[in-house]
Structures are given as structure tokens and as C-alpha cells.
Amino acid sequence: MDTNIGMYESGFLAASDRRYLRRYMDRRKAHGLSVRRANALLALDKGRSASDVCDFLEIGATTLRGWLLAYKEHGVGCVELQGYSARSGHLDNAQERSLTQHLRAHPMGSTNEVRDYIRRTYGQYYSRSGCIKLLHRLGFEHKKPERLPTQADEQAQRDFIAGYQRLCATLTEDEVVYFGDAAHPDHQVRPAHGWFHKDDKPAVSANSGRKRVNIHGAVCLDNFDCPFVNVDRVNADSTIALFQQLEARNPHKHTIHIIPDNAKYHHARKVRAWLERPDCKINIIWLPPYAPHLNSIERLWGVMHKYVTHNKFYKSYADFADAILLFLRTTIPKHWKSFRDTVTDNFRVISTQGCKIVA
């Protein structure tokens, strides 16, 4: 066996490379071939002969020489290369840095785009799995951007949160706070994540109709009182009907604070005239524009979809509407303790600082 590597003396690894390889070998899910490569480099670094390393790992001298060539070209990242040979062609360190800079400046949606860019720019071909491993090694992850309301004013958000906290701190027994909003769930199944057997291919039935349930409602976080009106159309009339319910359900309250969004029907002339009544108990606290994350009832609508529409099929619109109304009338008062940790007023300011805006 020709084991005359003749390339490296013992102690050839940099201290940082040595630490990386040792940590890599401690990974619980490290690839077996990659662990053997790391083991070979560490053994040679300790002064073990090439012959001993080949015998211990049961590999040929050509294989060991190829691993050393890969280390020379790629550094410690060579342990994760698949199907490497000195002739196969891979990006060198400078090209990898250039690729990283380009992808950070111009994110791509698929590995096919990345592979095509590498082929056109560097003249190298990567398989899909090889490209995924390359991207992971360069620090990239396949993830979905978070949708941020970039039009929302950060200072307006801070002012609202501070004002809401002051209101809660000074609230008397004669006052109550509600969050209000409208919801329009469509008569459709919403596919949602779940635990399915690996041999099963989950699917949901689709409805052909486009009808929806129009709900104008409010929620009090103290007791989860949830008055609502089920209407054909959400407008000024439904807004007044909701406010009338709030007054009827709180006869002993002097002031009923309600926090709605800035929909046009909330600002309608008819609504303003109704609010100007001398005996009106409703006090509106407007949300900042483009800030639905500061409205707790939006979280309640999310819980409603989890209970009613996620992976649930209703053949008829009537069955679907009944399920929505059953949640509002029965599930909320009966099970509100189970989701009050989700429907909260734990608000935060959404900021684009520290985020990479890609669109």
C-alpha cells in the first residue's frame, strides 16, 4: 500500500480547525463519512502515520490523499463535501466568500436558482443535495420572510402601548375595556400542520363556494365576554349594533372603552352621530394605522380558525356558519381558560430595524 502522503507534518491543523473538527465529531447526527474524514485529519495532526490511519479507518491511501487535497482546497469544510475528488471541481474559499456575499445581497428562492448561478458564474456543477449542504455550510437556511407592516409608525405603536398600559393601571370598577374588529371567514378548509404518518399523503377537501360569514365582534380580556353580531354586511349599522350590545351587557359600567381598527365604517358619520348621544357609554380608543398586531381580538380570530377551519371540511355553508357561531356562543365561554395565554395584550412594537427587507 502506497501511504506516502508527504504533504503535512504533525500539528499542521490550526487551533481553530482542530476545535471545529472535535466539536463536529461530537455532533449527535453527524454524517458517518464526515466523521471519518475529521477523525483522519485529527489523527494525522497528532503524528499518526498514514499507514496507521488507513488501517484503522479501513480506507485506501488514495482516499486519504483525496481527503487531504480537499482540506488543502476547502479547509475544515471539506469534511461535509459529498462525492469529492481532486478532479470533480468545487468552489474554492474565495469563490465561497463571493457566493455568500452575492446571496446575502440577492436572496434566491430555490436551490435550482443557486445551482444555475454557480454554474454560470464559477463554471462548477452542484447536485441539489450538494448545493443544500454547501448553503448550510455557508450559514444559509431555507426559511420564509416574516410579513411586517412597514407602514406602521413605530412611535405611534409605542404611544398606543404606553397609553393602554396607563389605562389598565388606572381602570376603575365602573370601566371595562374591549377590543373590537370584524372577521370574514370563508367557507373553505384551511390546510394546517399536523402529525401524519410518513407513508400517508394528507389532503383536504376543497369547497367550491365563495360564501363567507360576516362577524362584527368584541372581546374583553378580563372575562372573555365576546358580544358579536352576525350580519350580511359589516358597515356602520353593524358597528352601532355591536356598540348597543356592549352597553346592554354592561348596564352597571359608567364607561366602556373599545379599541377598534381604523376601518371606514368605524368612522362613518352615522356612527359618530350615535356616539354623540348624551347618555352614550362608549369611549373609542383608536389603534394606530396598520397595526393589527395591537388588537387582541385578531388573536381570537386565529384561535377560531384553529378550532373551526383548520383541516375541517363542511359540506354545506349552513354547517360551516353554525360551527363559527357555536365557537363564539359556546366554545369561548366554556373553554376560554385554555386559550387565554394566546389571546393576550402582550404587545410589542414591530420594527424593521435588524430585518433584511427582501420585498
C-alpha positions as CSV (number, residue, x, y, z in Angstrom):
1,M,0.0,0.0,0.0
2,D,1.3,3.4,-1.0
3,T,0.8,5.6,2.0
4,N,3.5,8.1,1.3
5,I,1.2,11.2,1.7
6,G,4.2,13.5,2.0
7,M,2.1,16.6,2.4
8,Y,1.7,17.5,6.1
9,E,3.7,17.2,9.2
10,S,2.1,16.6,12.6
11,G,0.5,19.6,14.1
12,F,-0.5,21.0,10.7
13,L,-4.0,21.9,11.8
14,A,-4.7,25.4,13.0
15,A,-6.0,25.6,16.6
16,S,-9.4,26.8,15.4
17,D,-9.7,24.0,12.8
18,R,-8.7,21.4,15.5
19,R,-11.5,22.7,17.8
20,Y,-14.0,22.7,14.9
21,L,-13.2,19.1,14.0
22,R,-13.5,17.9,17.6
23,R,-16.9,19.6,18.0
24,Y,-18.0,18.2,14.7
25,M,-17.2,14.6,15.9
26,D,-19.4,15.3,19.0
27,R,-22.5,16.0,17.0
28,R,-25.2,13.5,17.5
29,K,-26.3,13.5,13.9
30,A,-23.0,14.0,12.1
31,H,-22.7,12.1,8.8
32,G,-20.6,8.9,9.2
33,L,-18.3,9.6,6.3
34,S,-17.8,13.2,7.5
35,V,-16.8,11.9,11.0
36,R,-14.2,9.5,9.4
37,R,-12.7,12.4,7.5
38,A,-12.5,14.5,10.7
39,N,-11.0,11.5,12.5
40,A,-8.3,11.1,9.8
41,L,-7.3,14.7,9.9
42,L,-7.1,14.8,13.7
43,A,-5.1,11.5,13.7
44,L,-2.6,12.8,11.2
45,D,-2.3,16.1,13.1
46,K,-1.4,14.1,16.2
47,G,1.5,12.4,14.4
48,R,-0.1,9.1,13.4
49,S,1.3,7.6,10.3
50,A,-0.7,7.5,7.1
51,S,-0.5,3.7,7.2
52,D,-1.9,3.5,10.7
53,V,-4.8,5.9,9.8
54,C,-5.6,3.9,6.7
55,D,-5.6,0.6,8.6
56,F,-7.7,2.0,11.5
57,L,-10.3,3.6,9.2
58,E,-10.1,0.8,6.6
59,I,-9.6,3.1,3.7
60,G,-7.1,3.2,0.9
61,A,-4.2,5.6,0.6
62,T,-5.8,7.2,-2.5
63,T,-8.9,8.0,-0.4
64,L,-6.8,9.5,2.4
65,R,-4.8,11.6,-0.1
66,G,-8.1,12.9,-1.6
67,W,-9.3,13.9,1.8
68,L,-6.1,15.9,2.4
69,L,-6.4,17.5,-1.0
70,A,-9.9,18.5,-0.1
71,Y,-8.7,20.0,3.2
72,K,-6.0,22.0,1.3
73,E,-8.6,23.4,-1.0
74,H,-11.6,23.8,1.3
75,G,-10.3,23.9,4.8
76,V,-12.3,22.1,7.5
77,G,-15.4,22.5,5.4
78,C,-14.1,19.5,3.4
79,V,-15.5,17.0,6.0
80,E,-19.0,17.7,4.7
81,L,-18.3,17.6,1.0
82,Q,-20.1,14.7,-0.7
83,G,-18.5,12.8,-3.6
84,Y,-15.4,15.0,-3.6
85,S,-12.4,14.2,-5.7
86,A,-9.5,16.4,-6.7
87,R,-10.8,16.4,-10.3
88,S,-14.5,17.0,-9.6
89,G,-14.3,20.7,-9.2
90,H,-15.8,22.7,-6.2
91,L,-15.7,26.3,-5.2
92,D,-12.6,27.5,-3.5
93,N,-12.6,29.6,-0.4
94,A,-12.6,32.9,-2.3
95,Q,-15.5,31.8,-4.5
96,E,-17.4,30.7,-1.5
97,R,-17.0,34.1,0.1
98,S,-18.1,35.7,-3.2
99,L,-21.1,33.5,-3.4
100,T,-22.0,34.3,0.2
101,Q,-21.9,38.0,-0.4
102,H,-24.0,37.7,-3.6
103,L,-26.7,35.5,-2.0
104,R,-26.9,37.9,1.0
105,A,-27.4,40.8,-1.3
106,H,-29.7,38.9,-3.7
107,P,-31.6,36.1,-1.9
108,M,-32.8,33.2,-4.1
109,G,-35.9,31.2,-3.6
110,S,-34.7,27.7,-4.7
111,T,-31.6,25.6,-5.0
112,N,-32.1,25.4,-8.7
113,E,-31.5,29.2,-8.9
114,V,-28.4,28.9,-6.8
115,R,-27.1,26.0,-8.8
116,D,-27.7,27.8,-12.1
117,Y,-25.9,30.9,-10.7
118,I,-22.9,28.8,-9.6
119,R,-22.7,27.1,-13.0
120,R,-22.9,30.4,-14.9
121,T,-20.6,32.4,-12.6
122,Y,-18.0,29.8,-11.5
123,G,-18.4,27.1,-14.1
124,Q,-19.0,24.4,-11.4
125,Y,-21.9,21.9,-11.2
126,Y,-23.6,21.0,-7.9
127,S,-26.3,18.5,-7.4
128,R,-29.3,19.5,-5.5
129,S,-28.2,17.7,-2.3
130,G,-24.7,19.1,-2.7
131,C,-26.0,22.6,-3.1
132,I,-28.1,22.3,0.0
133,K,-25.0,21.1,2.0
134,L,-23.0,24.0,0.6
135,L,-25.6,26.5,1.6
136,H,-25.9,25.1,5.1
137,R,-22.1,25.2,5.5
138,L,-22.1,28.8,4.4
139,G,-24.7,29.7,7.0
140,F,-27.9,29.8,4.9
141,E,-31.2,28.4,5.9
142,H,-34.4,27.9,3.9
143,K,-37.0,30.0,5.7
144,K,-39.9,32.3,4.9
145,P,-39.7,36.0,5.5
146,E,-41.8,37.5,8.2
147,R,-44.5,39.8,6.9
148,L,-44.1,43.2,8.7
149,P,-46.5,46.2,8.5
150,T,-43.8,48.5,7.3
151,Q,-46.3,51.4,7.0
152,A,-46.9,51.3,10.8
153,D,-45.3,54.2,12.6
154,E,-43.1,52.9,15.4
155,Q,-43.6,55.9,17.7
156,A,-47.3,55.6,17.3
157,Q,-47.1,52.0,18.3
158,R,-45.1,52.9,21.4
159,D,-47.5,55.7,22.3
160,F,-50.5,53.3,22.0
161,I,-48.9,50.6,24.2
162,A,-48.0,53.2,26.8
163,G,-51.5,54.7,26.8
164,Y,-53.1,51.3,27.0
165,Q,-50.9,50.3,30.0
166,R,-51.8,53.6,31.8
167,L,-55.5,52.9,31.1
168,C,-55.2,49.4,32.6
169,A,-53.3,50.7,35.6
170,T,-56.0,53.3,36.4
171,L,-59.1,51.3,35.4
172,T,-61.9,51.5,38.0
173,E,-64.8,49.1,38.7
174,D,-67.0,51.4,36.6
175,E,-65.0,50.9,33.5
176,V,-64.3,48.0,31.1
177,V,-62.1,47.5,28.1
178,Y,-63.0,45.6,24.9
179,F,-61.1,45.0,21.6
180,G,-63.3,45.2,18.5
181,D,-62.9,44.0,14.9
182,A,-64.7,42.3,12.1
183,A,-63.9,38.8,10.7
184,H,-65.0,37.3,7.4
185,P,-64.2,33.5,7.5
186,D,-64.6,32.0,4.0
187,H,-66.5,28.7,3.6
188,Q,-63.2,26.8,2.9
189,V,-61.0,24.3,4.6
190,R,-57.7,25.8,5.8
191,P,-54.8,23.3,5.5
192,A,-52.8,23.2,8.7
193,H,-49.8,21.4,10.0
194,G,-50.4,18.1,11.9
195,W,-48.7,14.8,12.8
196,F,-49.3,12.4,10.0
197,H,-47.7,9.0,9.3
198,K,-44.8,9.2,6.9
199,D,-46.5,6.8,4.5
200,D,-49.7,8.8,4.3
201,K,-50.2,11.7,1.9
202,P,-52.5,14.1,3.7
203,A,-55.0,16.2,1.8
204,V,-58.1,18.2,2.5
205,S,-61.4,18.5,0.5
206,A,-61.9,21.9,-1.1
207,N,-65.2,23.7,-1.2
208,S,-66.4,25.2,-4.5
209,G,-68.5,28.1,-2.9
210,R,-67.2,31.5,-2.0
211,K,-69.7,32.4,0.7
212,R,-68.4,33.7,4.0
213,V,-69.7,34.5,7.4
214,N,-69.5,38.2,8.4
215,I,-68.9,38.7,12.1
216,H,-68.6,42.0,13.9
217,G,-67.4,41.3,17.4
218,A,-65.5,42.4,20.5
219,V,-63.7,40.7,23.4
220,C,-62.9,41.6,27.0
221,L,-59.7,40.1,28.2
222,D,-60.8,40.2,31.8
223,N,-63.6,37.7,31.5
224,F,-63.6,36.8,27.8
225,D,-67.1,38.3,27.3
226,C,-67.5,38.2,23.5
227,P,-70.5,40.1,22.1
228,F,-70.9,39.9,18.4
229,V,-73.4,40.4,15.6
230,N,-73.8,38.1,12.6
231,V,-74.6,40.3,9.6
232,D,-74.9,40.2,5.8
233,R,-72.5,43.1,5.6
234,V,-70.1,44.8,8.0
235,N,-70.9,48.5,7.9
236,A,-72.0,51.5,10.1
237,D,-75.2,49.7,11.1
238,S,-73.3,46.6,12.3
239,T,-70.9,48.9,14.2
240,I,-73.8,50.5,16.1
241,A,-75.5,47.2,16.7
242,L,-72.3,45.9,18.3
243,F,-72.0,49.1,20.5
244,Q,-75.6,48.6,21.6
245,Q,-74.8,45.1,22.7
246,L,-71.8,46.3,24.7
247,E,-74.0,48.8,26.5
248,A,-76.7,46.2,27.1
249,R,-74.2,43.7,28.5
250,N,-72.6,46.2,30.8
251,P,-75.5,48.1,32.4
252,H,-73.6,48.9,35.6
253,K,-70.5,50.3,33.8
254,H,-70.1,54.1,33.5
255,T,-67.5,53.9,30.6
256,I,-67.0,51.1,28.0
257,H,-63.6,51.6,26.3
258,I,-63.5,49.8,23.0
259,I,-60.3,49.6,20.8
260,P,-61.2,49.1,17.1
261,D,-59.1,49.5,14.0
262,N,-59.4,52.3,11.5
263,A,-61.9,50.7,9.1
264,K,-64.1,53.3,7.3
265,Y,-67.3,52.0,8.8
266,H,-66.0,52.7,12.3
267,H,-65.5,56.4,11.3
268,A,-68.8,56.6,9.5
269,R,-70.9,59.8,10.0
270,K,-73.8,57.6,11.3
271,V,-71.6,56.1,13.9
272,R,-70.2,59.4,15.0
273,A,-73.8,60.8,15.4
274,W,-74.7,57.8,17.5
275,L,-71.7,58.2,19.8
276,E,-72.6,61.9,20.4
277,R,-75.7,60.9,22.5
278,P,-75.6,62.4,26.0
279,D,-76.0,59.0,27.7
280,C,-73.5,57.2,25.5
281,K,-71.1,55.0,27.5
282,I,-68.8,54.1,24.6
283,N,-65.3,55.6,24.5
284,I,-63.3,54.7,21.4
285,I,-59.5,54.4,21.6
286,W,-58.2,54.1,18.1
287,L,-55.5,51.7,17.1
288,P,-52.5,53.2,15.2
289,P,-52.9,52.8,11.5
290,Y,-51.5,49.5,10.0
291,A,-51.1,47.9,13.4
292,P,-53.5,44.9,13.7
293,H,-50.9,43.2,15.9
294,L,-52.0,45.6,18.7
295,N,-55.6,44.3,18.5
296,S,-56.1,41.3,20.8
297,I,-59.2,40.1,19.0
298,E,-57.1,39.3,16.0
299,R,-55.6,36.6,18.1
300,L,-59.0,35.4,19.0
301,W,-59.9,35.1,15.3
302,G,-56.7,32.9,14.9
303,V,-58.0,30.6,17.7
304,M,-61.4,30.5,16.0
305,H,-59.8,29.2,12.8
306,K,-57.8,26.6,14.7
307,Y,-61.0,25.3,16.2
308,V,-63.3,25.6,13.2
309,T,-61.5,25.7,9.8
310,H,-58.1,24.0,10.2
311,N,-58.3,20.7,8.4
312,K,-62.1,20.6,8.9
313,F,-64.5,20.2,6.0
314,Y,-68.1,21.4,6.0
315,K,-70.1,20.2,3.0
316,S,-72.7,22.9,3.3
317,Y,-72.4,26.6,4.1
318,A,-75.1,26.3,6.8
319,D,-72.9,23.7,8.6
320,F,-69.9,26.0,8.3
321,A,-71.8,29.0,9.6
322,D,-73.2,27.0,12.5
323,A,-69.7,25.9,13.5
324,I,-68.5,29.5,13.5
325,L,-71.4,30.7,15.7
326,L,-71.1,27.7,18.0
327,F,-67.5,28.7,18.7
328,L,-68.5,32.2,19.5
329,R,-71.5,31.3,21.6
330,T,-70.3,28.2,23.4
331,T,-66.6,27.4,23.0
332,I,-65.4,30.8,24.1
333,P,-67.3,31.0,27.4
334,K,-66.7,27.2,28.1
335,H,-63.1,26.9,27.2
336,W,-61.6,30.4,27.4
337,K,-59.1,29.4,30.1
338,S,-57.5,27.0,27.6
339,F,-56.6,29.8,25.2
340,R,-56.2,32.9,27.3
341,D,-52.5,32.5,27.1
342,T,-52.8,33.0,23.4
343,V,-55.3,35.8,23.3
344,T,-53.4,38.4,25.4
345,D,-52.4,42.0,25.5
346,N,-48.7,41.2,25.5
347,F,-48.0,43.8,22.8
348,R,-44.7,44.6,21.1
349,V,-43.5,47.3,18.7
350,I,-42.9,45.9,15.2
351,S,-39.8,47.4,13.8
352,T,-37.9,46.8,10.6
353,Q,-34.6,47.5,12.3
354,G,-32.4,44.4,12.3
355,C,-34.5,42.9,9.5
356,K,-33.5,42.4,5.9
357,I,-36.3,43.6,3.7
358,V,-36.4,41.5,0.6
359,A,-39.5,42.9,-1.0
